[in-house]
Amino acid sequence: MHRRLAVRGLVQGVGFRPWVWQQATALGLIGWVRNTSFGVEIDLHGEPSLMDDLQARLWQAPAPAKVERVDVLALSTEEPPPAQDKPFDIQPSVSEPHAHTTTIGADLGVCSRCLSELFTPDNRRWRDAFINCPQCGPRYTVTRSLPFDRAHTSLARFLPCPTCDAEYKNGADRRFHHQTNTCPACGPQVWLKLTDGSEDRQAPVTAAWKLLQDGGILALKGLGGFHLVCDARQADAVARLRQRKRREGKPLAVMMANPASMPPWAHMTPHEQRWLQSAERPIVLLPQTQRARDLLPGVAPDLAWLGAMLPYTPLHYLLFHEAAGSPAGTDWLTRPQELVLVVTSGNVSGSPLVIDNETALLELAEVADGWLLHDRDILARNDDSVLRVRPDGSACFIRRGRGYAPMPMALPSHEGMKHDAHQDPAPSVLAMGALLKNTLCITQGDRALMSPHIGDLDAVDTRVVFTRMADAWPAWLRTQPEALACDLHPDFFSTILAAHMTHAQASASSGIQPLPLIQVQHHHAHVAAVLAEHAEEPGAHAPVIGLALDGHGLGSDGTVWGGELLWVHDDQAQRLGHLWPLSMPGGDVAAREPWRMASAALLTMGRENEISRRFASTQQAPMLQQWLTQGSSKLVQTTSLGRLFDAAAGLLNVLAPYSQSRYEAEAAMRLESLAHACWPAKPLKDGYAITADLVLDWRPLMAWLADQHDAPMAAAVFHATMGAALADWAALACERGGLRTVVLSGGCMVNRLLDDALHAALTQKGLRVWRPAQYPCGDGGLSLGQAWVALQRLTKSDSCASPSPPA
């Protein structure tokens, strides 16, 4: 009997073909396995029962492989071919001209078996900075093209030595057919370059550790880009890093050797430890200890949480190994280590992450005292992922990058779409995201792939990266978008580029129509991103109530939204209610100066005569009071919850001695940290009202807050009351509409106190609550929501997507 199988999923670059070879050989089957554009193809000859056995085993492939689908391409009774020297073989990959629908693995932290080899003195990979295997190491960031073969990666230039080649050909070796296999004799090399131009190639890691001991700042080339590293325990070094990087105040991430090293610096639940130790190795936000506040004051000043991670590259581990005295074996990795490193993105604030040696030497010349470089090229930028862990163990992603991107998400069809498994696949949509925390998302049939974090598009350099990515992302996947999706805001660079791209194809040749451009309202996209995550759950395509809570987004009426109660059904959304409007004195400036938002709140409560007294240290306060007292029809109005948090922070003067935020959301983050000291708290009685037309009136709460002097207690009550108010608001909308599902979305849901309080209150009311768990709740997830809405509009039988550019 003959059978040919097509296997789809994460099956390239993860040791899947060698594993299939081992299984087929053990069963005595004849045939071959090879990589293709869609995944892996297996050709089998043998007894039907044995082929059934192999087909069943495919679903149990060892991690990180993940089989999602197995199709039978051919089935016949033909005789097997004559037995060769290799009855079952791994054949060269084939690359068809159609779209690449295989899944390329994300970059994973070094595994325990590689660590054991790394720290065994008589192992040939002792202290090899590039040790990896099918279960760990770089994938996406070293991939030039698909299918995943060495020739298509940045390892192509490193020819295997005889010993590595023997491992590659040995079916019993754990690196059998491992595409990125190297060793110190044939692989990439590390060296340290100092500011005086000198280099150390003999003991670069030892020299790098000496530089850190001396208070220096090290630019270290990692998996998806450079890190800037210093000893977190040396306050002067941290201060220099902040000054040189122009990152005043914004929290810095830290790296510790192992979980045993965490307790002196951060509290950690079992759920949080599980995320920290996962192969993806994200940065996890953990509550700081008092010792961390005292001894690491410059790392996360005035915040309750510390962004912590574990080493994930051999190079990181080697620095900790040096600090531990270079012991043999791995026992030292189970014991607490004193070293705490600041490990932050290798760039100057506002610029893209640096990924190549030449740029690092140029752009980080005024930041770093030394560069720990290597000659394995980084082909794709991928910054560290950042998340916090909820009480139920799920993640709230703040940034999705290394370890997770570009892993795809399934997009199942449903009765509202034209296509099914027997028809042409759904059209491909390229969604462009928004202005801040930008990502791209492209759909391919029944899946969506979101790019790693790109950044804020108000920086010119980031716009260049974004523009290149918008071209390269579809080309890399050999997928031509059939439509584009973007935000409503006409001034967002993502919207402008989307409009340009829709007409680029038409201008290239007469007679070609512009691609459809589908604009999706900002807060609808927030809710839609969560619906896309939950698309396989019952009721996913029924109407829901959505709470979209963030700092800013253009509403369908042309005003500034941000505290929205929405009715959402697939590609349709209706605004049911909003927060009581708040003025923004000075426009966008008010988003950076909480005292202005506090002044606006006082104006709304009829207490504008208090402005100059409350903010006496601010030179502009008397002028603003006079302007507001006289009345102005030119004030921008917003319904944003983010701006309401700024107003609360301003009333409690949480930024003192500063009058302006030093980084995005600083006021809200410090307000949350203040509240954490008195959490949990009870909601303020009669602290809010809900009008008949579903406007949530926060004025009673803010009037109370304005008279408080115990800032931590007041901040906690503010959070508890807003959680209760939002829950009652959503529950009332559910009651009126006969609905049972509430979707929580938007950047404000990063706030763990608000998230936990709101989720608990809604659950107690018997409502089903959906929150983002795989993608960022803020603007980093917008591209997924845009793609989800656009795809449904295109696949509806009455689709009428307009190709017109945004107004």
Secondary structure, 3 states (H helix, E strand, C coil): CEEEEEEEEECECCCHHHHHHHHHHHHCCEEEEEECCCCEEEEEECCHHHHHHHHHHHHHCCCCCEEEEEEEEEEECCCCCCCCCCCEEECCCCCCCCCCCCCECCCECCCHHHHHHHCCCCCCCCCCCCCCECCEECCHHHECCCCCCHHHECCCCCCCCHHHHHHHHCCCCCCCCCCCCCCCCCCCCEEEEECCCCEECCCHHHHHHHHHHCCCCEEEECCCCEEEEEECCCHHHHHHHHHHHCCCCCCCCEEECCHHHCCCCECCCHHHHHHHHCCCCCEEEEEECHHHHHHCCCCCCCCCEEEEECCCCHHHHHHHHHHCCCCCCCHHHHCCCCCEEEEEECCCCCCCCCCCHHHHHHHCCCCCCEEEEECCCCCCCCCECEEEECCCCCEEEEECCECCCCCCEECCCCCCCCCCCCCCCCCCEEECCCCCCECCEEEECCEEEECCCCECCCCHHHHHHHHHHHHHHHHHCCCCCCEEEEECCCCCHHHHHHHHHHHHHHHHCCCCCCCCEEEECHHHHHHHHHHHHCCCCCCCCCCEEEEEEEEEEECCCCCEEEEEEEEEECCEEEEEEEECCEEECCHHHHHCCHHHHHHHHHHHCCCHHHHHHHCCCCCCHHHHHHHHHHCCCCCEEECCHHHHHHHHHHHCCCCCCCCCCCCCCHHHHHHHHHHHCCCCCCCCCCCCEECCCCEEECHHHHHHHCCCCCHHHHHHHHHHHHHHHHHHHHHHHHHHHCCCEEEEECHHHHCHHHHHHHHHHHHHCCCEEECCCCCCCCHHHHHHHHHHHHHHHHHCCCCCCCCCCCC
